Amino acid sequence: MTARRTHIVGAGIAGLSAALTLGRSGGEAVLYEAAPEPGGRCRTIHPADGFSHDNGTHVLFTANRQALNLLKAVGARDRWIEPERTGLPLYDARTGAMRRIGLSPWSWLRPSRRPPGIGISDLARILRLAFAVQDCPVASIIGNRPIMDSLIGPLTVAVLNTPPEAASARRLALALRSLLWPRAGRLLVARNGLSEDLVQPAVETLQTLGVPILAGQRLRSLVIHDDRVIGLSLTDRTIALRPEDQVVLALPPYEIERLLPALPVPRRFEAILNLHFRMPGLERPRFFGLTGALAQWLLVRRDHVSVTVSAADAAVHRDAADLAAAIWRDVVPVLRDLGLEASADRQPEARVVKEKRATIRQDASSLPQPPLRPLANLALAGDWLGTLPATIESAVISGEEAVAALQHAPAAGAYPSRHHPHRREDAA
Ligand SMILES: Cc1cc2nc3c(=O)[nH]c(=O)nc-3n(C[C@H](O)[C@H](O)[C@H](O)COP(=O)(O)OP(=O)(O)OC[C@H]3O[C@@H](n4cnc5c(N)ncnc54)[C@H](O)[C@@H]3O)c2cc1C
């Protein structure tokens, strides 16, 4: 008897997670990726001139248990380090003040870690947000309080990549509640970069498990017969599936819409703007937040400085050189504070990466969701599925759940999800 083979399409984090889940349980899998390299939206760019940098800075929290488990499984957990062990430094560009804030509410027991301007009535608002029952925009709960500027606003755009005026309180609540556990609010970054510290270790583990990755293979169309996929038409080959074979599509929603047009999928996206300044930095990464500026997050690495602007739909259309000049002016005071040589009138070489569809727009109106298993032998994966914020954590979970849905689902679309509880109804 031949072993059942699972064809996984898309080698972003969701596809890698599905492949690792299958490979580690002894299943036979093969991974197809349209791009020349795996990693998807979570990757390092290696230009010919040697200035390598991530597409954009990615952070994890210690609360992201599934993502950290994946890192452990591929031997890369210790490559993710906590750059700011004593609280996140936050620079207010309007006043020039720098202070550290704790991301976990427990850390606020120490006055030096409390977000500026936080009072008792704010704690009540944060609790209402963390346990939001009805969905509504984050800003409608927090209002125009100082903590919107110093904590909730930055956290909302970082986690949901959607402005607080529109962002879903319920999605943010899931992230906030996970930060309530002691030591869950520690922020981690890849020591050297996303490829070296996440994607490559995953690829090497898959090689050891005997799971091949075929890069440069775009899925053009699915061949479907009687509620089953029977063929995959790829860039330079067509794969005929055997009756026992299965498929995981670990793809963004617009690709699912193209391949399976009847399925409901989210159609709105938000941009993230990333700038990378080539300059001598620091041996050990440092990470800062900025308020009152276009720049929101700053990561200092050994040979460059990366700046992130999330929920950047307005900024992303601006001219790249103008953006680089404006953002450089924002970050100079922080860099000088670190003892680095930086002057407003001498901007280093900059690379601008505009991710126009960085994530789905996670606003308070409920997003269209397809069933997890829309065909008898096909399941979906991707950070955009379910109700969790669309992040690495959600991508990892979705890969695991797609595999579980194919293994255990009693009927198409009816797989009850641990992490995406509302999918069951969606699927009905
Ligand atoms: C700039 C930026 C910053 C971010 N910051 C954070 C952060 O700080 N923390 C965090 O947790 N998350 C962050 N995210 C989100 C995170 O990157 C995503 O949640 C995650 O990478 C999504 O993985 P995925 O596998 O679901 O999707 P993708 O990464 O989009 O993977 C899909 C893969 O499918 C491939 N593909 C597409 N079409 C086809 C086809 N037809 N055939 C074959 N292959 C195909 C693509 O090339 C891609 O490799 C950020 C994202 C961006 C863009």
The ligand as a MOL file (V3000), in Angstrom:
LIG
                    3D

  0  0  0     0  0            999 V3000
M  V30 BEGIN CTAB
M  V30 COUNTS 53 58 0 0 0
M  V30 BEGIN ATOM
M  V30 1 C 6.3530 43.8930 7.1450 0
M  V30 2 C 5.6440 42.8760 7.9860 0
M  V30 3 C 5.8270 42.8840 9.3590 0
M  V30 4 C 5.1810 41.9390 10.1460 0
M  V30 5 N 5.4270 41.9260 11.4960 0
M  V30 6 C 4.9610 40.9040 12.2300 0
M  V30 7 C 5.3430 40.7740 13.6090 0
M  V30 8 O 6.0420 41.6440 14.1440 0
M  V30 9 N 4.9140 39.6970 14.2960 0
M  V30 10 C 4.1260 38.7330 13.7280 0
M  V30 11 O 3.8150 37.7520 14.3980 0
M  V30 12 N 3.7280 38.8330 12.4300 0
M  V30 13 C 4.1310 39.8920 11.6780 0
M  V30 14 N 3.7720 39.9910 10.3670 0
M  V30 15 C 2.8020 39.0200 9.8210 0
M  V30 16 C 3.4940 37.7220 9.4200 0
M  V30 17 O 4.5240 37.9780 8.5070 0
M  V30 18 C 2.4340 36.8510 8.7570 0
M  V30 19 O 1.3740 36.6630 9.6710 0
M  V30 20 C 2.9510 35.4770 8.3470 0
M  V30 21 O 4.2010 35.5440 7.7440 0
M  V30 22 C 1.9110 34.8740 7.3970 0
M  V30 23 O 2.3310 33.6040 6.9570 0
M  V30 24 P 1.4190 32.7840 5.9470 0
M  V30 25 O 2.1240 31.5260 5.6820 0
M  V30 26 O 0.0300 32.7440 6.4600 0
M  V30 27 O 1.3240 33.6780 4.6230 0
M  V30 28 P 2.4750 34.0860 3.5450 0
M  V30 29 O 3.7150 34.4760 4.2610 0
M  V30 30 O 1.8490 35.1040 2.6700 0
M  V30 31 O 2.7480 32.7480 2.7600 0
M  V30 32 C 2.0820 32.3860 1.5850 0
M  V30 33 C 3.1050 31.7500 0.6490 0
M  V30 34 O 2.4250 31.2640 -0.4850 0
M  V30 35 C 3.1810 31.5910 -1.6420 0
M  V30 36 N 2.2320 31.6190 -2.7590 0
M  V30 37 C 1.3020 32.5640 -3.0540 0
M  V30 38 N 0.5660 32.1840 -4.1140 0
M  V30 39 C 1.0290 30.9630 -4.4900 0
M  V30 40 C 0.6410 30.0400 -5.4950 0
M  V30 41 N -0.3830 30.2790 -6.3250 0
M  V30 42 N 1.3440 28.8820 -5.6020 0
M  V30 43 C 2.3540 28.6060 -4.7580 0
M  V30 44 N 2.7610 29.4390 -3.7680 0
M  V30 45 C 2.0880 30.5930 -3.6340 0
M  V30 46 C 3.7880 32.9490 -1.3060 0
M  V30 47 O 4.9070 33.2060 -2.1300 0
M  V30 48 C 4.1430 32.7510 0.1540 0
M  V30 49 O 5.4270 32.1990 0.3170 0
M  V30 50 C 4.3330 40.9720 9.5500 0
M  V30 51 C 4.1330 40.9880 8.1690 0
M  V30 52 C 4.7720 41.9230 7.3900 0
M  V30 53 C 4.5620 41.9140 5.9000 0
M  V30 END ATOM
M  V30 BEGIN BOND
M  V30 1 1 1 2
M  V30 2 1 2 3
M  V30 3 2 2 52
M  V30 4 2 3 4
M  V30 5 1 4 5
M  V30 6 1 4 50
M  V30 7 2 5 6
M  V30 8 1 6 7
M  V30 9 1 6 13
M  V30 10 2 7 8
M  V30 11 1 7 9
M  V30 12 1 9 10
M  V30 13 2 10 11
M  V30 14 1 10 12
M  V30 15 2 12 13
M  V30 16 1 13 14
M  V30 17 1 14 15
M  V30 18 1 14 50
M  V30 19 1 15 16
M  V30 20 1 16 17
M  V30 21 1 16 18
M  V30 22 1 18 19
M  V30 23 1 18 20
M  V30 24 1 20 21
M  V30 25 1 20 22
M  V30 26 1 22 23
M  V30 27 1 23 24
M  V30 28 2 24 25
M  V30 29 1 24 26
M  V30 30 1 24 27
M  V30 31 1 27 28
M  V30 32 2 28 29
M  V30 33 1 28 30
M  V30 34 1 28 31
M  V30 35 1 31 32
M  V30 36 1 32 33
M  V30 37 1 33 34
M  V30 38 1 33 48
M  V30 39 1 34 35
M  V30 40 1 35 36
M  V30 41 1 35 46
M  V30 42 1 36 37
M  V30 43 1 36 45
M  V30 44 2 37 38
M  V30 45 1 38 39
M  V30 46 1 39 40
M  V30 47 2 39 45
M  V30 48 1 40 41
M  V30 49 2 40 42
M  V30 50 1 42 43
M  V30 51 2 43 44
M  V30 52 1 44 45
M  V30 53 1 46 47
M  V30 54 1 46 48
M  V30 55 1 48 49
M  V30 56 2 50 51
M  V30 57 1 51 52
M  V30 58 1 52 53
M  V30 END BOND
M  V30 END CTAB
M  END
